Amino acid sequence: MLPAGQVSYLEYIEEQLQDWQNKSIRRRLRFDATLLDFSSNDYLCLNRDGSHTQMLQSLAAEFSYDTVGSTGSRLIRGHWPSFEEAETQFCEWQDLPAALLFQSGYSANVGALSAISGPGDVAFCDRLCHASLLDGIRLSGAQRHYFHHNDLDHLESLLKKKGTRKSRWVLSEGVFSMDGDCPDVRGILDLCHKYDATLYLDEAHALGYLGSRRSPGGGLVAALREQASISSQELHDRIILSFPMGKAPGIMGGFVAGGKALREFLINRARSFVFSTAQPPILAAMIARIVRNFQEGAYDDRMLHLRSNAEFLRSKMESLGRQSTSQSAIVPFLIGDARDALEMSKHLETNGFDVRAIRPPTVAEGSSRLRITVHSCHSTESIARLLATVLDADLHSRN
Ligand SMILES: Cc1ncc(COP(=O)(O)O)c(C=O)c1O
């Protein structure tokens, strides 16, 4: 018997599960390879069409080290040459001075942010920032403030009000993972200059969709550099970039990029880097190869198809009165209620489509949605069919 008022953890989790079930926000693992994929982040179909499998096989045949596991953290015995190859190749592609490869985008953001910021700092986070950014800041002990999504007036009002601290950070994403829209990076940087802050920008979903001639698929900042909207000096002084590789590049790992001193600092202080086994070295070799392919234009045709497919879906939705703020491969279809979103996702499943319902706490209460992701290898016919199925179900649920 537990003392009065105390509950066992088993009781607690049973209660929670039941509560989530009642509210239609209980998450479940499911996988069905027969469904048409409109939910993964394999935007360029590098996995779907077997390209990555072939790449891995050819790398395995030529890989010079007889190991699969890295056998340690990079600071101990896990620093195989392919890690530095990947980092060097990445810096060439992105035209950046230095980058450090972490095991995932999550560990990159949590490790970097908790290392570079601390209790004396203040961080201004777009309220739609990914959990890995928010967790990194939380772990750092910095004071946190949230500005309305992409609302620079609100950001400025917070920057004005919240007095000076040791360092000030602004957190945002190149493309937001649940809305697919982009921030006004130039505007944010102007505020960073005015209020002496540094921008930490996560390019996870911008990679492979946005970019420049110099850095094909290199992300939002690469595109802005080409338009001369961001100077090299600013890039050095005011911006830290994070590049999770699990989305369009179709692999895993995450680079944090900035100056050489930043890389050295993270090697010494980013706890997710220092205290965790490095990924298999062949994975780093594969990342280097993928990055080289981006740089050499091998994925240019895929990116063209991807953009044209995303524009097709957006314009179809708009012609049907469904405005979208998306500027990427992520095109949300807003529903509102979690139960309705779940029903819609099930309806799509029975019609052969894999589209997931995104519900609280991933998105705000009342903003549950279908998160549709468009891929380069979708046909316009399948996109049109998906949209017709969504609209048909939407119409029925409203009547
Ligand atoms: C914006 C953003 N940052 C970081 C991550 C985490 O990256 P990873 O999946 O490589 O851990 C994600 C993945 O969901 C993301 O959407």
The ligand as a MOL file (V3000), in Angstrom:
LIG
                    3D

  0  0  0     0  0            999 V3000
M  V30 BEGIN CTAB
M  V30 COUNTS 16 16 0 0 0
M  V30 BEGIN ATOM
M  V30 1 C 13.4010 21.3130 -37.5730 0
M  V30 2 C 13.9750 20.0400 -37.0460 0
M  V30 3 N 15.1360 20.0790 -36.3870 0
M  V30 4 C 15.7040 18.9660 -35.9010 0
M  V30 5 C 15.1110 17.7340 -36.0400 0
M  V30 6 C 15.7530 16.5340 -35.4480 0
M  V30 7 O 16.5440 15.9410 -36.4110 0
M  V30 8 P 16.8360 14.3570 -36.3420 0
M  V30 9 O 15.6000 13.6680 -36.7900 0
M  V30 10 O 18.0090 14.1930 -37.2550 0
M  V30 11 O 17.1800 14.0500 -34.9280 0
M  V30 12 C 13.9130 17.6440 -36.7340 0
M  V30 13 C 13.2620 16.3190 -36.9140 0
M  V30 14 O 12.1230 16.0990 -36.7200 0
M  V30 15 C 13.3190 18.8220 -37.2390 0
M  V30 16 O 12.1440 18.7830 -37.8840 0
M  V30 END ATOM
M  V30 BEGIN BOND
M  V30 1 1 1 2
M  V30 2 1 2 3
M  V30 3 2 2 15
M  V30 4 2 3 4
M  V30 5 1 4 5
M  V30 6 1 5 6
M  V30 7 2 5 12
M  V30 8 1 6 7
M  V30 9 1 7 8
M  V30 10 2 8 9
M  V30 11 1 8 10
M  V30 12 1 8 11
M  V30 13 1 12 13
M  V30 14 1 12 15
M  V30 15 2 13 14
M  V30 16 1 15 16
M  V30 END BOND
M  V30 END CTAB
M  END
